[in-house]
Amino acid sequence: MPEGLEAAIYADAASELVGHVVTSIEVDDRCTDSSELSILVGQRVQGVRRHGKRLALMLDDDHLELFFGMTGRVIINDVAPIGALEYGPSSERPEWDRLKLTTDVGSLRVNDPRRWARFTLNPDWSTLGVDFIADAHQLDDVLDRQRRRTAAVKSVLLDQRVIAGLGNMLVDEVLFSAGIDPCRMFATLSVDERRKLSPHISAVVTRLGERGGSHTGVLSPEVRASLPACPVDGAPLSRVKVSGRTTIFCSFHQR
């Protein structure tokens, strides 16, 4: 599923449409009732807002949220900001277009082979936690407030009510980098261990953002599939489920 990094890349690309008027909108009715979105025609795109994994176009009177499902991609003026998702197809087909929003200068399409993309007017984001990029300076305090939680460390980091934007692959990268077992109860972390999380989140987000997305880390999709030796210490990598999510880690250096 596109994570916060992918949403950030898409938001940056969609900013090309800011200041321009929507002239038409086409929607796959299997994803969203097209009649609901017809009110956007004639409205001007005033901005693009992203918080965590959520992205919305801010128009004169309404906000349009784009939800990508597992394999949805944004395409701006027929150019894909992310050429291919490692966990999705490497190509696009016209019949996979679930939304096409055209302005007086160009278009935005959401192309999704699985039809899980959804488009919502005026979404409520009030339950989301701090943003993993914009609110990085708050991460220590936010995580300190979770210190008594008995859930697994990975489960806490995936909780969008705590930190919005971290997804499965990003969290695995962060914990691999920080040397923390994703299965550990969060409450067992020492203060020093908790304080390791914030800088590792920021470092991993920066590094993978520069590379092009959450799939470009040490624990790439290829590594996740083949489970070679840990590149840090040579120990076997392990695959388990945490909160129903496939989790890759090294039981030797992640404690």
ZIWO-V670893 format. One record per helix or strand. SS is the DSSP state (H for helix, E for strand). FROM is the first residue (numbers start at 1). LEN is the number of residues. If there is no record, write none. Layout:
ss=SS from=FROM len=LEN
ss=SS from=FROM len=LEN
This chain:
ss=H from=4 len=14
ss=E from=21 len=7
ss=H from=34 len=7
ss=E from=44 len=8
ss=E from=54 len=6
ss=E from=63 len=5
ss=E from=73 len=4
ss=E from=79 len=2
ss=H from=94 len=3
ss=E from=97 len=7
ss=E from=107 len=5
ss=E from=118 len=4
ss=E from=130 len=2
ss=H from=136 len=9
ss=E from=152 len=1
ss=H from=153 len=6
ss=E from=163 len=2
ss=H from=168 len=11
ss=E from=185 len=1
ss=H from=186 len=3
ss=H from=191 len=21
ss=H from=221 len=6
ss=E from=229 len=1
ss=E from=236 len=7
ss=E from=245 len=6
